[in-house]
Amino acid sequence: MVSRRPHIELPYEQAANPHLTHQLHFHQFLTRKLMLTRYSRGFAVFPGGFGTADELLELLVAFHTDRGVRQPLVLIDTAFWGGLIDWFRLELGSRQMIDLYNTDFIQVVDDHEAALKILLDE
């Protein structure tokens, strides 16, 4: 499986994933996000910090506003992501700040095998 991930250049950024076969470098977040979402057929999101949360929310906003085609979205690690998804549904959904339709395609799993199965639609 070819793994591609646009890489943003930051002065304090960790090293790139050693499993990457192709790497792109960007200086601007906007360009990186565009490339991340434009040509992807699905998304696997692992636990991360502010950058990961930012990218996840960018995807959800794009899907919510029909700026992007809804693609499979799998969050890996129920303990890490479960509270956020519950908050989306309970707080934002119950206050009608989002349409719950915009969360029903998000799947949360605990291992990469289950994520791969979802992303490959098996």
MOKA-V695834 format. One record per residue. RES is the residue in one small letter. PHI is phi as a letter, one per 40 degrees, with the letter a starting at -180 (999 if undefined). PSI is psi in radians with two decimals (NA if undefined). D_LAST is the distance of its C-alpha to the last C-alpha in whole Angstrom. Layout:
RES/PHI/PSI/D_LAST
RES/PHI/PSI/D_LAST
//
This chain:
m/999/2.23/16
v/c/2.30/19
s/b/2.10/20
r/b/2.35/22
r/a/2.16/23
p/c/2.39/27
h/b/2.25/29
i/c/2.44/32
e/c/2.01/36
l/b/2.58/37
p/c/-0.40/40
y/b/0.22/39
e/c/2.54/35
q/c/2.98/34
a/c/2.72/33
a/c/2.70/30
n/d/2.22/27
p/c/-0.20/27
h/c/-0.05/24
l/c/2.43/24
t/b/-0.40/25
h/b/2.52/26
q/b/2.36/28
l/b/2.52/29
h/b/2.35/32
f/b/2.63/34
h/c/-0.37/37
q/b/2.40/36
f/c/-0.71/33
l/d/-0.82/33
t/c/-0.72/32
r/c/-0.79/29
k/c/-0.70/28
l/d/-0.82/28
m/c/-0.60/26
l/c/-0.70/24
t/c/-0.54/22
r/c/-0.76/23
y/b/0.22/21
s/c/2.57/18
r/b/0.05/14
g/i/2.89/13
f/b/2.29/15
a/b/2.12/15
v/b/2.08/19
f/c/2.85/21
p/d/2.46/24
g/a/-2.99/27
g/c/-2.57/30
f/d/-0.68/31
g/c/-0.75/30
t/c/-0.78/26
a/c/-0.70/27
d/c/-0.79/29
e/c/-0.70/26
l/c/-0.83/24
l/c/-0.62/26
e/c/-0.75/27
l/c/-0.82/23
l/c/-0.68/24
v/c/-0.75/27
a/c/-0.76/26
f/c/-0.72/23
h/c/-0.62/26
t/c/0.17/28
d/f/0.49/26
r/c/-0.18/27
g/a/2.60/23
v/c/2.27/20
r/c/2.17/18
q/b/2.82/15
p/d/2.40/12
l/b/2.05/15
v/b/2.18/14
l/b/2.21/17
i/b/2.11/17
d/h/1.60/20
t/d/-0.74/21
a/c/-0.61/24
f/c/-0.83/25
w/c/-0.34/23
g/d/-0.75/23
g/c/-0.64/27
l/c/-0.77/26
i/c/-0.72/24
d/c/-0.74/26
w/c/-0.75/29
f/d/-0.87/27
r/c/-0.79/27
l/c/-0.82/30
e/c/-0.97/32
l/c/-0.76/31
g/c/-0.79/30
s/c/-0.44/33
r/c/0.12/35
q/f/0.62/33
m/c/-0.35/33
i/b/2.76/30
d/c/2.17/28
l/d/-0.33/25
y/d/-0.50/23
n/c/0.08/22
t/b/-0.19/21
d/c/-0.29/19
f/c/-0.14/16
i/c/2.20/16
q/b/2.41/14
v/b/2.20/16
v/b/2.97/15
d/b/-0.02/17
d/a/2.77/15
h/c/-0.47/14
e/c/-0.78/11
a/c/-0.69/10
a/c/-0.78/10
l/c/-0.72/9
k/c/-0.75/5
i/c/-0.81/6
l/c/-0.55/8
l/c/-0.01/6
d/f/0.84/4
e/c/NA/0
//
